[in-house]
Amino acid sequence: MAHAPIIADLRRNLGTAGVLYAPSDLAVYDCDAFTVARRAPDAVVFPATTEQVVAVVRTCRKHKAPIIARGAGTGLAGGATPLHGGVLVMLTRMNRVLEVSLPDRMACVEAGVPNIQLARRLAGTGYHFAPDPSSQGASTIGGNVATNAGGPHTLKYGVTVNHVLGLEAVLADGSVLTAGPVENPSMLPFQTILCGSEGTLGVVTKVWVRLTRNPESCRALRAVFPTVDNATATVSRMIAAGIIPAAMELMDRGILEAVEEAFHFGFPPDAGAVLIVEIDGPEAGLDETQRRIVEFCRGGSACEVLEAQSAEEREQLWKCRKLSVGAVGRLNNSYIIQDGVVPRTRLPHVLRRIADIAIKHRVRIVNVAHAGDGNVHPILLFDQRDREEVRRALAAGREVLGECIACGGSVTAEHGIGVEKIEFMEKLFGPSDLLAMRRLRDAFDPLGRMNPGKLIPA
């Protein structure tokens, strides 16, 4: 990419303060939270309006430059890494909640609005935006759409696509596509096509989201088990009995040690695994459901069951899960968080295999999981300064994901494919499936300049 001409055009459209191109500035944007793959962009731009995004896309088209959209940079699969250089479009200045309509149960937000900002805006209204990824405090709604993010409450409420009513996106030719928010049976559901497309079909600039009524009541409990097998078997038995919690989270001994060292929650020293279970809904019947869950836990050899008696206690129970990934930094200076998903009944098997893989590759792995929907998050610890450790960690990660496929699952439930998992697409899908995906992508972006090298193998 010839720098001088495109930089001049970008600065004319966004002003001097809206364009970065000095090498020292660009180094900050050479990866997202997946730090193994790195490549600095040729420029970073900060549009504040859809019109400015249009101007950037048209400038990139003129200069044949790749375009990579980025929100908060919390992605865990390298989806916002500019593999081929180009222009990184930072959407964080597009951070306005444009409308909240409670009668329509809908809000309209710009793509750079942090998930937590919308949650705070809705506080006290009786409604909420259901997707709550672990990165909720930083990740943006646009980023949630790009990866079709989930979170602990996916079990009952679904992932991001289930809560997107409409989208505005700037396509590769600089045109603006608006889909929704009112359902139109005569129009293709572009919002569902763009959700999870990781910026390969267009730059999402505005999102209309569905608001969910707050449940009348809520219960939470924490159960401590001697082994992961005990905990995962209990999960399967509960779901089979027709109990569908709002959330059901698992942490293994390794992650518990890190959390305990950091925050002193008082876990028993011999705890092999912890389940955090939350149920919600009408007040009538919740106590009975909670009683049954406690019975299942005790019948599954739980050595301790702590039931929250207030909203404050419930928040404290959740705190250990929400702080768990941050506590991993105490265990090693670098880590990769994987994102496989398997049928619930295969959870015990896949977690045992993860332990075997850790031994085989001499990599320490600790685990958190959205256990209710079979979504495992093995965290592989390594020293990024040691090339051999990096190699072993990547090899272990590949074997973990391969095992998820062998179990009838997938290599992602909410983090996306990005660059990290693109090699697995040919193992997940047949040639005709991938051809259909490529044709769809070509229809949106025939020149292949929207986030090249991601999601769909060449």
NUPAKOL-807584 format. One record per residue (C-alpha): residue number from 0; x, z, y. Coordinates in steps of 0.2 Angstrom, whole numbers, plus 2048, in hexadecimal, padded with zeros to 3 digits. Each point is the difference from the previous one (the first is absolute). Layout:
{NUM, {X, Z, Y}};
...
//
This chain:
{0, {800, 800, 800}};
{1, {807, 7FB, 811}};
{2, {7FF, 810, 809}};
{3, {801, 7FC, 813}};
{4, {7F1, 7F4, 801}};
{5, {7F4, 80B, 7F6}};
{6, {805, 810, 808}};
{7, {7FD, 7F7, 811}};
{8, {7EF, 7FB, 7FB}};
{9, {7FC, 811, 7F9}};
{10, {805, 809, 80F}};
{11, {7F5, 7F4, 80B}};
{12, {7F1, 805, 7F6}};
{13, {804, 813, 7FE}};
{14, {80C, 804, 80E}};
{15, {811, 807, 7FE}};
{16, {7FB, 811, 7FA}};
{17, {7F5, 7F8, 7F2}};
{18, {80F, 7F8, 7F7}};
{19, {80F, 807, 7F7}};
{20, {80E, 7F5, 7FA}};
{21, {810, 80A, 802}};
{22, {808, 804, 7EF}};
{23, {801, 812, 803}};
{24, {7ED, 800, 804}};
{25, {7FC, 7F5, 7F1}};
{26, {809, 80B, 7F3}};
{27, {7F2, 80D, 801}};
{28, {7F4, 7F3, 7F9}};
{29, {80A, 7FA, 7F1}};
{30, {7F4, 808, 7F3}};
{31, {7F0, 80A, 7FE}};
{32, {800, 810, 7F5}};
{33, {807, 7F6, 7F2}};
{34, {812, 801, 805}};
{35, {808, 7F6, 7F2}};
{36, {7FD, 7EF, 807}};
{37, {806, 7FE, 812}};
{38, {801, 7F1, 80C}};
{39, {7FF, 802, 813}};
{40, {7F3, 7F4, 809}};
{41, {806, 7F4, 80D}};
{42, {7F4, 808, 80D}};
{43, {7F3, 80D, 801}};
{44, {7F1, 7FE, 80B}};
{45, {7F3, 80D, 806}};
{46, {7EF, 7F7, 804}};
{47, {7F3, 80A, 808}};
{48, {7F1, 7F4, 7FE}};
{49, {7FA, 7F3, 7F4}};
{50, {804, 7F3, 80D}};
{51, {812, 805, 800}};
{52, {800, 800, 7ED}};
{53, {7F9, 7EE, 801}};
{54, {80E, 7FB, 80C}};
{55, {80E, 808, 7F5}};
{56, {7F9, 7F6, 7F0}};
{57, {7FF, 7F0, 80A}};
{58, {812, 803, 806}};
{59, {806, 803, 7EF}};
{60, {7F7, 7F1, 7F9}};
{61, {809, 7F5, 80E}};
{62, {811, 807, 7FB}};
{63, {7FD, 800, 7ED}};
{64, {803, 813, 7FF}};
{65, {7F9, 80C, 7F3}};
{66, {7F3, 80D, 806}};
{67, {800, 811, 7F9}};
{68, {7F2, 80C, 805}};
{69, {804, 813, 800}};
{70, {7F7, 810, 804}};
{71, {808, 811, 7FE}};
{72, {80D, 7FA, 7F3}};
{73, {7FA, 80C, 7F3}};
{74, {7FE, 7F3, 7F3}};
{75, {808, 804, 7EF}};
{76, {803, 7EF, 7F9}};
{77, {80A, 7F7, 80D}};
{78, {7F0, 7F6, 807}};
{79, {806, 801, 812}};
{80, {813, 7FC, 7FC}};
{81, {805, 7F0, 809}};
{82, {808, 7F8, 7F1}};
{83, {803, 7F0, 809}};
{84, {802, 806, 811}};
{85, {7F4, 7FA, 80D}};
{86, {7F5, 809, 80C}};
{87, {7F9, 811, 7FB}};
{88, {7EF, 803, 809}};
{89, {7FE, 813, 803}};
{90, {7EE, 804, 802}};
{91, {802, 812, 806}};
{92, {7FB, 7FC, 812}};
{93, {7EF, 7FA, 7FA}};
{94, {7FA, 812, 7FD}};
{95, {7EF, 801, 808}};
{96, {7F0, 806, 7F7}};
{97, {7F5, 7F3, 808}};
{98, {7EF, 806, 7FA}};
{99, {7F8, 80E, 7F6}};
{100, {7EE, 7FD, 7FB}};
{101, {7F8, 80E, 7F6}};
{102, {7EF, 7F7, 7FE}};
{103, {809, 7F1, 7F9}};
{104, {80C, 80B, 7F6}};
{105, {80E, 7F6, 806}};
{106, {80F, 800, 80B}};
{107, {80B, 7F2, 808}};
{108, {812, 804, 801}};
{109, {810, 7F6, 805}};
{110, {80C, 7FD, 7F2}};
{111, {80D, 80C, 806}};
{112, {7F5, 80F, 801}};
{113, {807, 80E, 7F5}};
{114, {7F4, 806, 7F2}};
{115, {801, 812, 806}};
{116, {7FC, 7FA, 811}};
{117, {7EF, 7F9, 7FA}};
{118, {7FD, 810, 7F6}};
{119, {803, 80B, 80F}};
{120, {7F4, 7F5, 80A}};
{121, {7F3, 802, 7F3}};
{122, {802, 813, 7FF}};
{123, {7F0, 809, 804}};
{124, {7F5, 7F0, 7FE}};
{125, {7FB, 803, 7EE}};
{126, {808, 7F0, 7FA}};
{127, {812, 7FB, 7FA}};
{128, {80A, 7F1, 7FB}};
{129, {802, 803, 7ED}};
{130, {811, 7F8, 7FC}};
{131, {80D, 80E, 802}};
{132, {811, 7FA, 7FA}};
{133, {80E, 80E, 7FF}};
{134, {808, 7F7, 80F}};
{135, {7F0, 803, 80A}};
{136, {809, 809, 80E}};
{137, {80A, 7F1, 804}};
{138, {7F9, 7F0, 7F8}};
{139, {7F5, 7F4, 809}};
{140, {7EF, 7F9, 7FC}};
{141, {808, 7EF, 800}};
{142, {80D, 805, 7F4}};
{143, {7F3, 808, 7F5}};
{144, {7F7, 7F0, 800}};
{145, {810, 7F6, 7FC}};
{146, {803, 80A, 7F0}};
{147, {7EE, 804, 7FC}};
{148, {806, 812, 801}};
{149, {7F7, 80E, 7F6}};
{150, {804, 813, 800}};
{151, {7FA, 810, 7F7}};
{152, {7EE, 7FC, 803}};
{153, {800, 7EF, 7F8}};
{154, {7F9, 807, 7F0}};
{155, {7EF, 802, 808}};
{156, {800, 7F6, 810}};
{157, {80B, 7F1, 7FC}};
{158, {80E, 7F7, 809}};
{159, {801, 7F8, 811}};
{160, {7F7, 7F0, 7FC}};
{161, {7F1, 80A, 7FB}};
{162, {7FF, 806, 812}};
{163, {804, 7F1, 80A}};
{164, {7F1, 7F7, 808}};
{165, {809, 7F3, 80A}};
{166, {811, 7FA, 806}};
{167, {808, 7F6, 80E}};
{168, {810, 7F7, 7FC}};
{169, {80B, 7F3, 808}};
{170, {804, 7F3, 7F3}};
{171, {810, 7F6, 7FE}};
{172, {7FB, 7F2, 80C}};
{173, {7FC, 80C, 80E}};
{174, {7ED, 7FF, 7FD}};
{175, {7F6, 810, 800}};
{176, {7F4, 804, 7F1}};
{177, {7F2, 80D, 801}};
{178, {7F8, 805, 7F0}};
{179, {7F1, 80C, 801}};
{180, {7FC, 80E, 804}};
{181, {7EE, 7FA, 7FC}};
{182, {7FE, 7FA, 7EE}};
{183, {7FD, 7ED, 800}};
{184, {7FD, 7F9, 7EF}};
{185, {803, 7EE, 806}};
{186, {813, 805, 805}};
{187, {80E, 803, 7F4}};
{188, {805, 812, 7FF}};
{189, {810, 7FE, 80A}};
{190, {802, 813, 803}};
{191, {801, 803, 7ED}};
{192, {80D, 7F1, 7FF}};
{193, {80B, 807, 80E}};
{194, {7FF, 812, 7FA}};
{195, {80F, 802, 7F5}};
{196, {808, 7F0, 805}};
{197, {80F, 809, 808}};
{198, {801, 7F5, 80F}};
{199, {802, 7F0, 7F6}};
{200, {7F0, 7F8, 806}};
{201, {800, 806, 812}};
{202, {803, 80E, 80D}};
{203, {7F1, 80C, 800}};
{204, {7FD, 806, 811}};
{205, {7EF, 808, 800}};
{206, {7F6, 809, 7F2}};
{207, {7EE, 805, 7FE}};
{208, {7FF, 80F, 7F4}};
{209, {7F2, 808, 7F7}};
{210, {7FD, 813, 804}};
{211, {7FB, 80B, 7F2}};
{212, {7F5, 80F, 803}};
{213, {809, 811, 7FD}};
{214, {7FB, 809, 7F0}};
{215, {7F4, 80E, 802}};
{216, {80C, 80C, 7F7}};
{217, {811, 800, 7F8}};
{218, {809, 80A, 7F2}};
{219, {813, 800, 7FC}};
{220, {80A, 808, 7F2}};
{221, {812, 800, 7FA}};
{222, {804, 801, 7ED}};
{223, {811, 804, 7F9}};
{224, {804, 7F9, 7EF}};
{225, {80F, 803, 7F5}};
{226, {803, 7EE, 7FD}};
{227, {7FC, 7EF, 808}};
{228, {7F7, 7FB, 7EF}};
{229, {7F4, 80F, 802}};
{230, {7FC, 7FA, 812}};
{231, {7FD, 7EE, 7FC}};
{232, {7F6, 803, 7F1}};
{233, {7F5, 80C, 80A}};
{234, {7FD, 7F2, 80D}};
{235, {7FA, 7F4, 7F2}};
{236, {7F4, 80C, 7F9}};
{237, {7F9, 804, 811}};
{238, {7FD, 7EE, 804}};
{239, {7F9, 7FC, 7EF}};
{240, {7F3, 80F, 802}};
{241, {7F9, 7F7, 810}};
{242, {809, 80A, 80D}};
{243, {806, 7F5, 80E}};
{244, {80A, 80B, 80D}};
{245, {803, 7FA, 811}};
{246, {813, 802, 7FC}};
{247, {80B, 805, 7F2}};
{248, {812, 801, 803}};
{249, {80E, 804, 7F4}};
{250, {812, 807, 804}};
{251, {80D, 803, 7F2}};
{252, {80D, 80D, 7FF}};
{253, {80E, 7F6, 809}};
{254, {7F5, 7FE, 810}};
{255, {7FA, 812, 7FF}};
{256, {812, 806, 800}};
{257, {803, 7F7, 810}};
{258, {7F0, 805, 808}};
{259, {802, 812, 7FB}};
{260, {812, 801, 807}};
{261, {7FA, 7F8, 811}};
{262, {7F0, 809, 803}};
{263, {7FE, 80F, 7F4}};
{264, {7EE, 7FD, 7F9}};
{265, {803, 80C, 7F2}};
{266, {7FF, 7F5, 7F1}};
{267, {804, 809, 7EF}};
{268, {812, 7FC, 7FC}};
{269, {7FB, 7F9, 7EF}};
{270, {7F2, 7F4, 807}};
{271, {802, 7EF, 7F8}};
{272, {7F3, 7F7, 80A}};
{273, {7F2, 804, 80D}};
{274, {7EF, 7F8, 803}};
{275, {7F7, 800, 810}};
{276, {7EE, 7FC, 7FE}};
{277, {7F4, 7FE, 80E}};
{278, {7ED, 7FD, 7FE}};
{279, {7F3, 7FC, 80E}};
{280, {7EE, 7FC, 803}};
{281, {7F0, 809, 802}};
{282, {801, 813, 7FF}};
{283, {7F4, 801, 7F1}};
{284, {80A, 7FE, 7F0}};
{285, {811, 801, 807}};
{286, {803, 812, 7FA}};
{287, {7FB, 7FA, 7EE}};
{288, {80B, 7F1, 801}};
{289, {80F, 80C, 805}};
{290, {7FC, 80C, 7F2}};
{291, {801, 7F1, 7F4}};
{292, {810, 7FA, 807}};
{293, {808, 812, 7FF}};
{294, {7FA, 800, 7ED}};
{295, {808, 7F0, 7FD}};
{296, {811, 806, 808}};
{297, {800, 810, 7F6}};
{298, {7FB, 7F7, 7F0}};
{299, {80F, 7F4, 804}};
{300, {80C, 80F, 800}};
{301, {801, 803, 813}};
{302, {809, 810, 803}};
{303, {7F9, 803, 811}};
{304, {7F1, 7F9, 80A}};
{305, {7FF, 804, 812}};
{306, {7EF, 7FC, 808}};
{307, {800, 7FE, 813}};
{308, {7F3, 80B, 808}};
{309, {800, 7F9, 812}};
{310, {805, 7F0, 809}};
{311, {811, 808, 805}};
{312, {804, 804, 7EE}};
{313, {7FB, 7EE, 7FB}};
{314, {80B, 7F9, 80D}};
{315, {80E, 80B, 7FA}};
{316, {7FE, 7FA, 7EE}};
{317, {801, 7EE, 806}};
{318, {80F, 804, 80B}};
{319, {80C, 801, 7F1}};
{320, {7FB, 7EE, 7FA}};
{321, {801, 7F9, 812}};
{322, {811, 807, 803}};
{323, {807, 7FC, 7EF}};
{324, {808, 7EF, 803}};
{325, {808, 807, 810}};
{326, {808, 80E, 7F6}};
{327, {808, 7F3, 7F4}};
{328, {80E, 7FE, 80D}};
{329, {806, 811, 7FB}};
{330, {804, 7F9, 7EF}};
{331, {80A, 7F1, 805}};
{332, {804, 7F5, 80F}};
{333, {7F7, 7F0, 7FA}};
{334, {7F1, 7FC, 7F5}};
{335, {7F4, 7F3, 7FB}};
{336, {7EE, 804, 7FE}};
{337, {7F8, 7F4, 7F3}};
{338, {7EE, 7FC, 7FF}};
{339, {7F9, 7FC, 7EE}};
{340, {7EF, 801, 7FA}};
{341, {7FA, 802, 7EE}};
{342, {7F0, 804, 7F7}};
{343, {7FD, 813, 801}};
{344, {801, 803, 7EE}};
{345, {812, 7F9, 800}};
{346, {806, 80C, 80D}};
{347, {808, 80C, 7F4}};
{348, {809, 7F1, 7F7}};
{349, {806, 7F9, 810}};
{350, {807, 810, 807}};
{351, {809, 804, 7F0}};
{352, {808, 7EE, 801}};
{353, {805, 804, 812}};
{354, {809, 80F, 7FA}};
{355, {809, 7F6, 7F2}};
{356, {804, 7F2, 80D}};
{357, {808, 80D, 80B}};
{358, {80B, 806, 7F2}};
{359, {805, 7EE, 7FB}};
{360, {805, 7FB, 811}};
{361, {807, 811, 806}};
{362, {7F4, 801, 80E}};
{363, {7F7, 80F, 806}};
{364, {7ED, 7FC, 801}};
{365, {7F3, 80C, 807}};
{366, {7ED, 7FB, 800}};
{367, {7F1, 802, 80A}};
{368, {7F0, 7F6, 7FB}};
{369, {7EE, 7FC, 805}};
{370, {7FC, 806, 7EF}};
{371, {7ED, 7FC, 801}};
{372, {803, 7EE, 801}};
{373, {810, 7FE, 7F6}};
{374, {80B, 7FD, 80F}};
{375, {812, 806, 7FD}};
{376, {80D, 802, 80D}};
{377, {811, 804, 7F7}};
{378, {80D, 804, 80E}};
{379, {811, 7FA, 7FA}};
{380, {80E, 80A, 808}};
{381, {811, 7F8, 804}};
{382, {80F, 7FF, 80C}};
{383, {7FE, 7F0, 80A}};
{384, {813, 801, 804}};
{385, {804, 7FE, 7ED}};
{386, {7FD, 7EE, 7FA}};
{387, {7FF, 805, 7EE}};
{388, {7F3, 80D, 803}};
{389, {7F6, 7F3, 80A}};
{390, {801, 7F4, 7F2}};
{391, {7FB, 80D, 7F3}};
{392, {7F1, 806, 80B}};
{393, {7FA, 7EE, 802}};
{394, {802, 7FD, 7ED}};
{395, {7F6, 80F, 7FC}};
{396, {7F2, 7FB, 80D}};
{397, {7FF, 7EF, 7F8}};
{398, {7FE, 808, 7EF}};
{399, {7F2, 80C, 806}};
{400, {7F6, 7F2, 807}};
{401, {802, 7F6, 7F1}};
{402, {7F9, 80E, 7F6}};
{403, {7F1, 801, 80B}};
{404, {7FD, 7EE, 7FD}};
{405, {802, 803, 7ED}};
{406, {7F3, 80E, 801}};
{407, {7F3, 7F3, 807}};
{408, {803, 805, 812}};
{409, {808, 7F9, 810}};
{410, {810, 802, 80A}};
{411, {7F6, 806, 810}};
{412, {7F1, 809, 804}};
{413, {802, 802, 813}};
{414, {812, 7FD, 806}};
{415, {800, 7ED, 7FE}};
{416, {80C, 7F4, 7F8}};
{417, {80B, 7FC, 80F}};
{418, {812, 7FB, 7FA}};
{419, {802, 80E, 7F4}};
{420, {7F4, 7FB, 7F3}};
{421, {7FF, 7ED, 802}};
{422, {809, 7FD, 7F0}};
{423, {7F2, 808, 7F7}};
{424, {7F2, 7F4, 806}};
{425, {804, 7F3, 7F2}};
{426, {7FE, 80E, 7F3}};
{427, {7F0, 806, 807}};
{428, {7F8, 7EF, 803}};
{429, {800, 7EF, 7F7}};
{430, {806, 7F0, 808}};
{431, {7EE, 7FA, 804}};
{432, {7FD, 811, 809}};
{433, {810, 7FE, 80A}};
{434, {7FC, 7EE, 805}};
{435, {7EF, 805, 806}};
{436, {808, 80E, 80B}};
{437, {80D, 7F3, 807}};
{438, {7F3, 7F4, 804}};
{439, {7F6, 80D, 809}};
{440, {810, 805, 80A}};
{441, {804, 7EE, 804}};
{442, {7EE, 7FE, 807}};
{443, {804, 80E, 80C}};
{444, {812, 7FC, 803}};
{445, {805, 7EF, 7FA}};
{446, {812, 802, 808}};
{447, {803, 810, 7F7}};
{448, {806, 80A, 80F}};
{449, {7F5, 80F, 7FF}};
{450, {80A, 80E, 7F8}};
{451, {809, 7F4, 7F5}};
{452, {807, 807, 7EF}};
{453, {7F3, 80D, 7FE}};
{454, {7F1, 803, 7F4}};
{455, {800, 7EF, 7F7}};
{456, {810, 7F9, 7F8}};
{457, {806, 7EF, 806}};
//
